[in-house]
Every structure is written in C-alpha cells, then in structure tokens.
C-alpha cells in the first residue's frame, strides 16, 4: 500500500483553498467579476457598449463575463443563474423583457449580488436594481418628434414602429407622443399619429411592420422608428413600395449604418445615443458602489439630433 506524500497533500489543500470564492465574488488570486448580459450582440450599439464595459472594467481591476440574451428572456434568465452560481461581484443587465427579468433579479438579490441595468430598465415589482444607467430615452423621443415635425413642416400622417417589450423603446414612444401633443396645443402642428406597430427592434420584423403600415395608410408622410435597425427596415419597405424620398424616416441610435443612411438621404435624422458612455458610466457606478459609496438610482445621458448636414461636417 502506498501512502500519500504529506507535502503533496498540503500543497493540494492550499490549491483548493486558494481556488475558493468568498462572498465578494472573487478568489484571493483573482479580480472581482462583473457578469454582463446585453440585449444582443447582433446590434452595433450593444457591441460598442460591451467594448466600453470591458475597457473600463480593466482600468478598475475588474474582470467581465459578457453574454447576450439575444431577445430571448429564458436565455437571459439562464445567464443570470450562471452568474449567481459563479458568485460574481455584480451583475449588469440590458433586459430582453423589462418585466420577465424580474424573477432573475430577485434571485440575485437573494444571493446578495448587486444588480445594475443599462439602456433598458427593469419594471418588475419586487426586483431591486441598485442603479439604472441609460440614454434619456424620454428626451430622445421628444427630439425624434421635433425632427419629424421639421421634416414634414408640421403637417401630415405619421406612423410609429416600436418595441413595447422593452422599457427604453416605449419610453421613447411616450416622449414622441407627448412632444407631438404639446406642439399641437402650443404651435398648431397638424401631425396625426395614424398607426403604431411593433417591429421587435430588428430590421426584418420592422420591414414587415412598415409594409403593413404603408398598405393601410396610403397618405402616410413619416415614420418614427425606435432604433436604427427599425429605421433601416422601414426604409427597405418604403423603397420596395416605390415611395423612396416621399416618406420621411426618423430613428434613434446613431449606428454607422444608420448615419450612412442619413448621409445618403434615406433617413431624415437620427437621435444619437452614446453607448460607449453608457458602458463606461455603468462600470464607474458599479465600482463606486462596491467601494461603499452612494450612487444615484438613475443616471441619464443626453442624446442629440443628427441630420444630413451633420454628415457633411468634418
């Protein structure tokens, strides 16, 4: 019978002990970890945000695990469960569904892991989020309405292609509707919202929504789209219908493909977001909170309108 080397046993015991995580979400030899679940990695907005999160985390000595729900609430719930099992230090989410994510956040709360949201807020009761960092989406919606009013000289039928499952999108629509209503009352603007359809925040579904909208409303003069993929889908439907240049499209995002469409005159204007700033600010907020500092429950970042003349500016 062979006996184990006591020195080897001691070394193995040390390795096991050193590999254990404590309640801070890190091992003694490792950096603290932030578990991140973005909405999708098929949208350049979230790719840019993810890159900024990683870069800012590196500056502060944090590791990040970046995943994406890809518009699938169940998939995102599984990702959060995995973060909890890994005992990450903090979780940062861009919810695929603002209400369905609530159960996952509640589980993280029970595990003592602080949760933060970026771009899209959680609207579920009983789910505690430390801080929400996002574009001022209500302001963005109002700016989009101003651009549509400008494009149509304050008169005409318009449609809205939204994404009601996520908080950021319907807040944009609310801002758009409120601005139109206010401009009617104060300045006699004669804009009429004749249709509101869901496009899922993606190009193919938004193409179909725009196609249906154009068929149902022959006098449509403008379409407000809640993001760039939605706007590009609407443009494709307008071109197929032979109405290129006759219907003004305004989106929100500021992605390269969206800005190129503005340069080419296919989209009238974009309300530009700053995903890199959202990502950086989210990590800064997590770091401050983990250091015991007070953080604001909501941090909003202003957007701005981008038109064709801006594309010509060096």
Secondary structure, 3 states (H helix, E strand, C coil): CCCCCHHHHHHHHHHHHHHCCCCCCCCCCCCEEEEEEECCCCCHHHHHHHHHHHHHHHHCCEEEEEEECCCCHHHHHHHHHHHHHHCCCEEEECCCCCCCCHHHHHHHHHCCCEEEEECCCCCCCCCCCCEEEEECHHHHHHHHHHHHHHHCCCEEEEEEEECCCCHHHHHHHHHHHHHHHHHHHHHCCEEEEEEEEECCCCHHHHHHHHHHHHHHCCCEEEEEECCHHHHHHHHHHHHHCCCCCCCEEEEEECCHHHHHHHHCCCCCEEEECCHHHHHHHHHHHHHHHHCCCCCCCEEEECCEEEEHHHHCCC
